[in-house]
Amino acid sequence: MGHQKISAVILAAGKGTRMKSSRAKVLHEVNFQPMIHHVLDAVTPLDLHQIILVTGHQRHMVEKSCSHYHLDCVEQQTQLGTGHAVLAAEHCIGEDVSVVMILCGDTPLIRSDTLQNMLSEHLSRGNFLTVMTTEMSDPANYGRILTDDNGYVIGIVEEKDASPEEKRITEINAGIYCVNAEFLFASLKQIGTDNKQGEMYLTDIVALAHAAEQPVRKFQCADPEEVLGVNSRRELSMANCQLQYRVLDDLMMSGVTIDKPSTVTVEKTVTVGSDSVLGPNVFICGKTDIGNDCTVEPFCYIADCQIGNNVTIGTGSYLKNYVLEDGNIVPPHSRLVK
């Protein structure tokens, strides 16, 4: 993979009107951090030449939020669609870049392993254009994948432009692409705005590749929840629940008992030792380390604490910036703050 230079373009210019918020959509927090950070965390481990963030609405706030990542920022000055947003990144991409990976900043559930597998398949098969897809039982609001008899992608039709028959298709566009860089920017300059949105659809590059007799292959993501696009408060809540469950699942797999996981919140920065028990309605955040054989009883709040082994924290306790040595027993409803 190292002999090909690959750039990632992340689209984060949208306002997100369905969020009904004065804040840019990608800055809304999911599991303790802005959703755009989750996407950047998934992309950063890949073997990439550069990461380009396309900003627009509240660009200064978005760029400031992402300033600790190693990336280049470009502005989409007028919001004319996803194709136009990618085109805004052209001047940042060097002539020696051969592949561009494109993804959206509102997909916080995407895993780094999934992106790596897609990129590896794209490169190893010598693909010209690879589109990530997934199967959804309810594909409403997603673009539908059109394929030929050989399984190649011949087009993507957006929900608002789809016919009743096309709306019955359950394989949807996940909005993630790996594409030949030269073709990408040449084709984007051919795309018009003749659609119900009056926008330049990035998805039109699929039909252009098909017309040029270049095969378009798909990479199917097995877990449809990974490609959930967050466009509303409801979807924000769904994404938060999924990411939180990943944290809790990792803890349970490492030997931690969690009573009623649906009521427990643990930030991914927290560590908990084996044979410890977290009761219902527990909230643990920050740089908290909990040792082995500990019990955190229901309704406790713990932030930025160092807790030794064999510690019991009584029901309804509040701990912040506190250190507890091995064997401590904290009475119920205690408040320990430093």
C-alpha positions in Angstrom: 0.0 0.0 0.0 2.9 2.3 0.7 3.9 2.8 -2.9 0.6 4.6 -3.7 -0.2 8.0 -2.1 -3.7 8.2 -0.7 -5.5 11.3 0.4 -8.7 11.3 2.5 -11.3 14.0 2.0 -13.8 14.4 4.9 -16.9 16.4 4.1 -17.9 18.6 7.1 -19.4 21.7 5.5 -23.1 21.1 6.0 -25.3 23.1 8.3 -27.5 20.2 9.4 -30.9 21.8 9.3 -32.7 18.8 10.6 -30.8 19.1 13.8 -32.7 22.3 14.4 -29.6 23.8 16.1 -27.5 26.9 15.9 -24.4 24.7 16.1 -22.8 23.1 13.1 -23.9 19.5 12.8 -20.5 17.9 13.0 -19.8 19.6 16.3 -22.7 17.9 18.1 -21.2 15.5 20.7 -21.6 11.8 20.5 -20.2 9.8 23.5 -18.3 12.8 24.9 -16.7 14.2 21.8 -17.8 16.0 18.6 -19.0 13.5 16.0 -16.3 14.7 13.5 -13.6 13.6 16.0 -14.9 10.0 15.8 -14.5 10.1 12.1 -11.0 11.6 12.3 -10.1 9.0 14.9 -11.2 6.3 12.5 -9.2 7.8 9.6 -6.0 8.8 11.3 -4.6 5.2 11.8 -4.7 4.5 8.0 -1.6 4.8 5.9 -2.5 8.1 4.3 -0.5 10.9 2.6 -2.9 13.5 3.9 -6.3 14.2 5.5 -8.3 17.1 4.1 -11.3 18.5 6.0 -13.8 20.4 3.9 -15.5 23.0 6.0 -18.2 25.6 5.4 -20.9 26.4 7.9 -19.2 27.7 11.1 -15.9 26.8 9.5 -13.8 28.6 12.1 -15.4 26.7 15.0 -15.1 23.3 13.2 -11.5 23.9 12.3 -10.6 25.0 15.9 -12.3 21.9 17.2 -10.1 19.7 15.0 -6.9 21.7 15.3 -5.1 18.9 17.3 -5.4 16.6 14.3 -2.8 16.6 11.6 -4.9 17.7 8.6 -5.4 20.4 6.0 -8.7 22.5 5.9 -10.4 23.9 2.8 -13.6 25.9 2.6 -16.6 25.1 0.5 -17.7 28.7 0.2 -21.1 28.0 -1.3 -23.0 24.9 -0.4 -23.8 23.3 -3.8 -23.7 19.7 -2.8 -21.3 16.9 -2.0 -19.7 16.9 -5.5 -18.9 20.6 -5.2 -17.5 20.0 -1.7 -15.0 17.4 -2.9 -14.1 19.7 -5.8 -13.1 22.3 -3.3 -10.3 20.0 -2.1 -8.7 19.6 -5.5 -6.1 22.3 -5.1 -4.8 20.6 -1.9 -4.2 17.2 -3.5 -0.8 16.7 -5.1 -0.3 15.4 -8.6 1.4 12.3 -7.1 -1.7 11.3 -5.2 -3.3 8.3 -7.0 -6.3 7.4 -4.7 -8.8 9.6 -2.8 -10.9 8.2 0.0 -14.0 10.3 0.5 -16.2 10.1 3.6 -18.7 12.2 5.6 -18.1 13.9 8.9 -21.5 12.8 10.2 -20.8 9.1 10.4 -19.3 8.7 13.9 -19.9 4.9 14.1 -17.5 4.0 11.2 -14.7 1.8 12.4 -11.1 2.2 11.4 -10.9 -1.5 10.6 -13.7 -1.2 8.1 -12.0 1.7 6.3 -8.8 -0.3 6.3 -10.4 -3.3 4.8 -12.1 -1.2 2.1 -8.9 0.6 1.2 -6.9 -2.7 1.1 -9.5 -4.3 -1.2 -9.6 -1.3 -3.4 -5.8 -1.4 -3.8 -5.2 -5.1 -4.0 -7.9 -5.6 -6.7 -6.7 -2.6 -8.6 -10.2 -1.0 -8.5 -10.9 2.2 -10.3 -13.8 3.2 -8.1 -15.1 1.4 -5.0 -18.4 2.4 -3.3 -19.2 1.3 0.3 -22.7 -0.1 0.6 -24.8 -1.9 3.2 -28.2 -3.6 3.4 -30.9 -1.8 5.4 -34.3 -3.1 6.3 -35.5 0.5 6.3 -33.5 2.3 3.6 -35.5 5.6 3.7 -33.5 8.8 3.2 -30.5 6.9 1.7 -29.3 6.7 -1.9 -30.1 3.3 -3.5 -27.5 1.2 -5.2 -28.2 0.2 -8.9 -26.3 -2.8 -10.1 -26.0 -4.8 -13.3 -26.2 -8.6 -13.7 -22.6 -9.0 -12.8 -22.9 -7.1 -9.5 -21.1 -4.0 -10.6 -22.5 -0.7 -9.5 -23.9 1.3 -12.5 -25.5 4.2 -10.5 -26.7 5.6 -7.3 -30.1 7.3 -7.1 -30.9 9.7 -4.3 -34.0 9.2 -2.3 -35.7 12.4 -3.6 -35.0 11.4 -7.2 -35.8 7.7 -6.9 -38.8 6.0 -8.6 -41.2 3.9 -6.5 -39.5 0.8 -7.8 -36.0 2.1 -7.0 -37.2 3.0 -3.5 -37.8 -0.7 -2.8 -34.1 -1.4 -3.2 -32.6 -2.2 0.3 -28.9 -1.9 -0.6 -27.9 1.7 0.1 -25.0 4.0 -0.4 -22.9 4.4 2.7 -21.3 7.6 1.4 -17.7 6.3 1.5 -15.7 6.0 -1.7 -12.2 5.1 -2.9 -11.6 6.5 -6.3 -8.9 7.2 -8.9 -7.8 10.8 -8.2 -7.4 11.9 -11.8 -10.8 10.6 -12.8 -12.4 12.0 -9.7 -11.7 15.6 -10.3 -12.1 15.4 -14.1 -15.6 13.9 -13.7 -16.6 16.3 -11.0 -16.2 19.1 -13.5 -18.7 17.4 -15.7 -21.4 17.1 -13.1 -24.4 19.4 -13.3 -27.2 20.4 -11.0 -30.1 18.9 -12.9 -31.9 17.3 -10.0 -34.6 18.1 -7.4 -32.0 19.5 -5.0 -30.2 21.7 -7.5 -26.9 20.4 -6.3 -23.8 18.6 -7.6 -24.2 15.1 -6.5 -20.9 13.2 -5.7 -22.8 10.0 -6.5 -22.9 11.0 -10.2 -19.3 9.9 -10.6 -20.6 6.3 -10.5 -22.7 6.8 -13.6 -19.8 8.7 -15.3 -17.4 5.8 -14.5 -19.9 3.3 -15.9 -20.3 5.4 -19.1 -16.5 5.4 -19.5 -16.6 1.6 -19.2 -14.7 1.6 -16.0 -16.0 -1.1 -13.6 -17.4 0.2 -10.3 -17.1 -2.3 -7.5 -18.8 -2.3 -4.1 -17.5 -3.0 -0.7 -20.4 -4.1 1.5 -20.2 -3.1 5.2 -21.7 -6.0 7.1 -23.0 -3.8 10.0 -25.5 -1.2 8.7 -25.2 0.7 12.0 -21.6 1.6 11.3 -22.6 3.8 8.4 -25.5 5.6 10.2 -25.5 9.2 9.1 -26.5 11.6 11.9 -28.9 14.1 10.6 -31.4 14.5 13.5 -31.5 14.5 17.3 -33.0 11.0 17.1 -30.0 9.7 15.0 -27.7 11.5 17.4 -29.2 9.6 20.3 -28.9 6.3 18.4 -25.2 6.9 17.6 -24.5 7.8 21.2 -26.1 4.6 22.4 -24.1 2.5 19.9 -20.8 4.1 20.8 -21.5 3.8 24.5 -22.4 0.2 24.1 -19.0 -0.5 22.4 -17.2 1.0 25.4 -19.3 -1.1 27.8 -18.9 -4.3 25.7 -15.1 -3.9 25.8 -15.2 -3.6 29.6 -17.5 -6.6 29.9 -15.2 -8.7 27.6 -12.2 -7.7 29.8 -13.9 -9.1 32.9 -16.0 -6.2 34.3 -19.6 -6.9 35.4 -22.1 -4.2 34.4 -25.6 -4.4 35.9 -28.2 -3.0 33.5 -25.8 -1.6 30.8 -28.5 0.5 29.2 -28.4 2.8 32.3 -24.6 3.0 32.7 -22.4 5.6 31.0 -18.6 5.2 30.8 -16.2 7.4 28.8 -13.7 5.6 26.6 -10.9 7.2 28.6 -11.9 5.2 31.7 -10.2 2.0 32.7 -11.8 -0.6 35.0 -10.0 -3.7 36.4 -11.2 -7.2 36.2 -13.8 -8.6 38.7 -15.1 -5.1 39.4 -18.8 -4.4 39.3 -20.6 -1.3 38.1 -24.2 -0.9 39.4 -27.1 0.6 37.5 -27.2 4.3 36.8 -23.5 4.8 37.2 -21.7 7.7 35.3 -17.9 7.5 35.1 -15.9 9.9 32.9 -12.5 11.7 32.4 -9.2 10.1 33.2 -10.6 7.7 35.8 -8.8 4.4 36.6 -10.6 1.9 38.7 -8.7 -1.2 40.0 -9.6 -4.8 40.4 -12.3 -6.2 42.6 -14.1 -2.9 43.1 -17.8 -2.2 43.5 -19.4 0.9 42.3 -23.0 0.9 43.7 -26.0 2.5 41.9 -26.3 6.2 41.1 -22.6 7.2 41.5 -20.8 9.9 39.6 -17.0 9.5 39.2 -14.8 11.9 37.3 -11.0 12.0 37.0 -10.4 9.7 39.9 -7.7 7.2 40.7 -9.2 4.2 42.6 -7.2 1.3 43.9 -8.1 -2.4 44.2 -10.9 -3.8 46.3 -12.7 -0.5 46.8 -16.4 -0.1 47.4 -18.1 3.2 46.5 -21.5 3.5 48.2 -24.8 4.3 46.5 -25.3 7.9 45.3 -21.7 9.1 45.9 -20.1 11.9 44.0 -16.3 11.7 43.4 -14.2 14.2 41.4 -10.4 14.5 41.2 -10.0 12.1 44.1 -7.6 9.3 45.0 -8.7 6.2 46.9 -6.2 3.7 48.1 -6.7 -0.1 48.1 -9.5 -1.4 50.3 -11.3 1.9 50.9 -15.0 1.8 51.6 -16.9 5.0 50.7 -20.2 5.4 52.6 -23.4 6.0 50.5 -24.1 9.6 49.4 -20.5 10.7 50.0 -19.1 13.8 48.3 -15.4 13.6 47.7 -13.9 16.4 45.7 -10.3 17.8 45.5 
